[in-house]
Amino acid sequence: MSKRIYHSHHNIVYSCKYHVVFCPKYRRKVLVDGVATRLKELVEQIAEEYQFEVIE
């Protein structure tokens, strides 16, 4: 179970989470031959740059 992290700013408290769904055209298998590995690297790099956490 993940721990709940709340952020606060002046007079508000919030916990913001997004759910991203990846749907390739025609439902083809596109995350093959190292594409999945590279995609994971890019997401981790962007998460570090913008200071957010990827849960799964």
HELIX and SHEET records of a PDB file:
HELIX    1   1 LYS A   25  ARG A   27  5                                   3    
HELIX    2   2 VAL A   35  TYR A   50  1                                  16    
SHEET    1   A 2 HIS A   7  HIS A   9  0                                        
SHEET    2   A 2 ILE A  12  TYR A  14 -1                                        
END                                                                             
